Amino acid sequence: MQTVYILSGPAGVGKSTTSGALLRALNNCAYISGDDVSHMHVSGRQKPWESESELSLIWSNILSLTQNFVNNRIDVVIDYVTFPDEANWLKDKLKAFTINVVYVVLWTDHETLLKRDQMRTPEHQMGERCLILIDEFKESGLKNKHLLNTSKKNADDIHQVIEEILNNQQYKLED
Amino acid sequence: MQTVYILSGPAGVGKSTTSGALLRALNNCAYISGDDVSHMHVSGRQKPWESESELSLIWSNILSLTQNFVNNRIDVVIDYVTFPDEANWLKDKLKAFTINVVYVVLWTDHETLLKRDQMRTPEHQMGERCLILIDEFKESGLKNKHLLNTSKKNADDIHQVIEEILNNQQYKLED
């Protein structure tokens, strides 16, 4: 069945890398980077974590793009810090379509997250701020079944992670 | 009045550079690169100049994004090879909004276009293919009033070009 994959998780956890590998495993698919969509608003933009209207604009844009791709029978991979409320909102807005919505929150322990953050180019490093997002996820009502812990995984294990996302039914959002 | 700017013209004519300068002159604005939107369809993508359905998907996505930005009172700059029929289709789809749609086709003579193309990084150079697009524009029913000839302009003249786009009413698409 046609599928919309939401790859979420704190900054630095590996969303972009995992999205890239997932996209390579799909035949007809689109990639929506929430950060890219957010930065289309070039000037006058508020920080989305400080402005409800900015965040709402970003999600309107992600939704519109997703609807257009799904209408064209294209699978969609959304790469963005997405909390359970937002994932459920998106699924609800797509209910006219017969599709699966898979919601995966990539996860690591604090130590691994900080280590991965340090491996990024300096302008992408978030430092201790990564950990704030971990706490926000913990307080978001997130169900454990959506967590995919990659603390023990390294770059060679990416295929395993992709197999898991493609085949493990536990990540599907229920109605 | 709120405005949607469509910056068109053959490949290599300077759409991205001009878009960047236009965006810097606006207070609250969004940038939609048609090429970026096109490449969101990562696999299973057809070449838009060979596939009507792919081109139609791209324009659906550009339209949806534009509608969301306009709804949020944000000016929009669209950077894409856009023919008159496409510009008029977009204007028609936006008729519920009280906005201006400005359609500018950047233009140069053949010699200047080939010279600018050679100044791009090798992977972006199009060579003789630039000239094919010039012919397609000539056969598209494009009105002269939408042409902005930059053959005699160089990088220092960019502010003049932006003033022209912002203030010269001739580029507005009529009802």
Contacts between the chains, C-beta under 8 A, distances in Angstrom:
chain1	res1	chain2	res2	distance
A	23	B	42	5.0
A	23	B	43	6.5
A	24	B	43	7.6
A	26	B	43	6.4
A	27	B	43	6.4
A	27	B	44	5.9
A	28	B	43	6.3
A	28	B	44	3.0
A	29	B	41	7.9
A	29	B	42	5.7
A	29	B	43	5.4
A	29	B	44	6.7
A	30	B	40	5.0
A	30	B	41	5.0
A	30	B	42	6.2
A	31	B	40	5.8
A	31	B	42	4.9
A	32	B	40	6.3
A	36	B	36	7.4
A	40	B	30	5.0
A	40	B	31	5.8
A	40	B	32	6.3
A	40	B	65	6.9
A	40	B	69	7.8
A	41	B	29	7.9
A	41	B	30	5.0
A	41	B	69	7.3
A	41	B	74	6.4
A	42	B	23	5.0
A	42	B	29	5.7
A	42	B	30	6.2
A	42	B	31	4.9
A	43	B	23	6.5
A	43	B	24	7.6
A	43	B	26	6.4
A	43	B	27	6.4
A	43	B	28	6.3
A	43	B	29	5.4
A	44	B	27	5.9
A	44	B	28	3.1
A	44	B	29	6.7
A	44	B	74	6.6
A	53	B	72	7.2
A	57	B	68	6.4
A	57	B	69	7.6
A	57	B	72	5.3
A	60	B	68	4.7
A	60	B	71	7.9
A	61	B	64	7.6
A	61	B	65	5.7
A	61	B	68	5.3
A	64	B	61	7.6
A	64	B	64	3.6
A	64	B	65	6.7
A	64	B	67	7.7
A	64	B	68	6.1
A	65	B	40	6.9
A	65	B	61	5.7
A	65	B	64	6.7
A	65	B	65	7.4
A	67	B	64	7.7
A	68	B	57	6.4
A	68	B	60	4.7
A	68	B	61	5.3
A	68	B	64	6.1
A	69	B	40	7.8
A	69	B	41	7.3
A	69	B	57	7.6
A	71	B	60	7.9
A	72	B	53	7.2
A	72	B	57	5.2
A	74	B	41	6.4
A	74	B	44	6.6
